[in-house]
């Protein structure tokens, strides 16, 4: 194959991708611009655009209804097939470590939903919302999943929430786990995981204005520190409450003023992507049914379904 032929094929493939990206944001029943207009918009010949559309129809990505002088209309389209043409590689989600069944259920719900739509996807597990956001910025994933609280505070101009899931999709709730202590003048020793934006922020809000001594620790160390009386209190999710059970260890909900300030953001999952990726936004909003994801997640948490991700 000559260099000119290779360049020609690459240009045609690029045209197909551009047309697929345009179509993925369209809707059945929408009027399609004329071939001449599409050719002008995509800096291609009329013949190339016509051939590219015919090829897209042949794959089942779109069905175009031609209506003579009335022009053409999009009769049907497959968002999944169009996305595959646009991206030409699997959809990658970055999720936190599957520390408990609720996270496993979230991973299962998203993966199963995409599988059913015919979209190849896989998850990578990265601890820390900041680190997942960096993976998104470095193009190591298409979507970084985090709490709504972290998404609101950490996303910059280049990223934005593309889809938000209902409360309880991230966590069921947070509690303060603590050990009652006799009257003492020493500060309250509180375990804090700096790698978790949510944990650090909720801890700062909950213990603001109190004499505390923050003890930096990884989440895998926190329960042990509390059981061994090396710290007096910590905030953690009740989804892992059994790890914090022990003699004299109690728990209570977060203070009312903290719950009012953060609302449901800390317990709701948010899918963050690059702000310019309109095709991905359309894909997520079309294919992922939040209530179906929640149903699958609930089945995993209840032990009715084996996690699959």
Long-range contacts (C-beta under 8 A, 24 or more apart in sequence): 11-44, 12-48, 12-51, 12-52, 15-42, 15-44, 15-48, 15-49, 15-52, 16-52, 16-55, 16-56, 16-85, 17-85, 17-86, 17-88, 18-42, 19-49, 19-52, 19-53, 19-56, 20-56, 20-61, 20-82, 20-83, 20-85, 20-86, 21-82, 21-86, 21-279, 23-56, 23-61, 23-62, 23-74, 23-77, 23-82, 24-77, 24-79, 24-82, 24-83, 24-86, 24-279, 24-282, 24-283, 25-278, 25-279, 25-282, 26-74, 26-77, 27-74, 28-74, 28-75, 28-76, 28-77, 29-73, 29-74, 29-75, 30-73, 30-74, 31-71, 31-72, 31-73, 31-74, 32-64, 32-71, 32-72, 32-73, 32-74, 34-71, 34-72, 56-82, 56-85, 59-85, 61-85, 78-118, 79-117, 79-282, 79-283, 79-286, 79-287, 80-117, 80-118, 80-119, 80-283, 80-287, 81-118, 82-279, 83-119, 83-279, 83-280, 83-283, 84-119, 84-120, 86-279, 87-142, 90-120, 90-121, 90-122, 91-119, 91-120, 91-121, 91-122, 91-142, 91-143, 91-283, 92-121, 92-122, 92-123, 92-124, 92-140, 92-141, 92-142, 92-143, 93-121, 93-122, 93-123, 93-124, 93-141, 93-142, 93-143, 93-144, 93-145, 93-271, 94-123, 94-124, 94-125, 94-126, 94-132, 94-135, 94-136, 94-140, 94-141, 94-143, 94-144, 94-145, 95-123, 95-124, 95-125, 95-126, 95-132, 95-145, 96-125, 96-126, 96-127, 96-128, 96-129, 96-132, 96-145, 96-146, 97-125, 97-126, 97-127, 98-125, 98-307, 98-309, 99-219, 99-240, 100-237, 100-239, 100-240, 101-239, 101-300, 101-301, 101-303, 101-307, 102-170, 102-171, 102-172, 102-237, 102-239, 102-297, 102-301, 104-300, 104-307, 104-309, 105-296, 105-297, 105-298, 105-299, 105-300, 105-301, 105-305, 105-307, 106-145, 106-165, 106-169, 106-170, 106-269, 106-293, 106-297, 107-307, 107-309, 108-296, 108-297, 108-300, 108-305, 108-307, 108-308, 108-309, 109-292, 109-293, 109-294, 109-295, 109-296, 109-297, 109-300, 110-145, 110-288, 110-293, 110-309, 111-308, 111-309, 112-296, 112-308, 113-287, 113-288, 113-289, 113-292, 113-293, 113-296, 114-287, 114-288, 117-287, 119-283, 119-287, 123-309, 127-195, 128-195, 128-196, 128-197, 129-154, 129-196, 129-197, 129-198, 130-154, 130-197, 131-195, 133-159, 133-272, 136-272, 136-273, 136-274, 142-273, 142-277, 142-280, 143-271, 143-272, 143-273, 143-280, 143-284, 144-271, 144-272, 144-273, 145-269, 145-270, 145-271, 145-272, 146-170, 146-197, 146-269, 146-270, 146-272, 147-171, 147-197, 147-198, 147-265, 147-266, 147-267, 147-268, 147-269, 147-270, 148-264, 148-265, 148-266, 148-268, 148-269, 148-270, 149-197, 149-198, 149-201, 149-262, 149-265, 149-266, 150-197, 150-198, 150-270, 151-270, 151-272, 152-265, 153-197, 153-201, 154-197, 155-272, 157-275, 158-274, 158-275, 159-272, 159-273, 159-274, 159-275, 160-272, 160-273, 160-275, 161-270, 161-271, 161-272, 162-271, 162-272, 162-273, 162-277, 162-280, 162-281, 162-284, 162-285, 163-270, 163-271, 163-281, 163-284, 163-285, 163-288, 163-290, 164-268, 164-269, 164-270, 164-271, 164-290, 165-268, 165-269, 165-270, 165-271, 165-290, 165-293, 165-294, 166-268, 166-290, 166-291, 166-294, 167-264, 167-267, 167-268, 168-267, 168-268, 168-294, 169-267, 169-268, 169-269, 169-290, 169-293, 169-294, 169-297, 170-266, 170-267, 170-268, 170-269, 170-270, 171-237, 171-238, 171-239, 171-266, 171-267, 172-237, 172-238, 172-239, 172-267, 173-237, 173-238, 173-253, 173-267, 174-202, 174-235, 174-236, 174-237, 174-238, 174-253, 174-254, 174-266, 174-267, 175-235, 175-236, 175-237, 175-238, 175-241, 175-251, 175-252, 175-253, 175-254, 176-206, 176-233, 176-234, 176-235, 176-251, 176-252, 176-253, 176-254, 177-226, 177-233, 177-234, 177-235, 177-236, 177-241, 177-244, 177-249, 177-250, 177-251, 178-232, 178-233, 178-234, 178-249, 178-250, 178-251, 178-252, 179-226, 179-229, 179-232, 179-233, 179-248, 179-249, 179-250, 180-248, 180-250, 181-232, 186-213, 187-211, 187-212, 187-213, 188-212, 188-213, 188-232, 188-233, 189-213, 189-215, 189-230, 189-231, 189-232, 189-233, 190-214, 190-215, 190-231, 190-232, 190-233, 190-234, 191-215, 191-217, 191-221, 191-222, 191-225, 191-226, 191-231, 191-233, 191-234, 192-216, 192-217, 192-234, 193-217, 193-218, 193-219, 193-222, 195-219, 198-266, 199-235, 199-236, 201-262, 202-235, 202-254, 202-258, 202-262, 202-266, 203-234, 203-235, 205-257, 205-258, 205-261, 205-262, 206-235, 206-254, 206-255, 206-258, 207-233
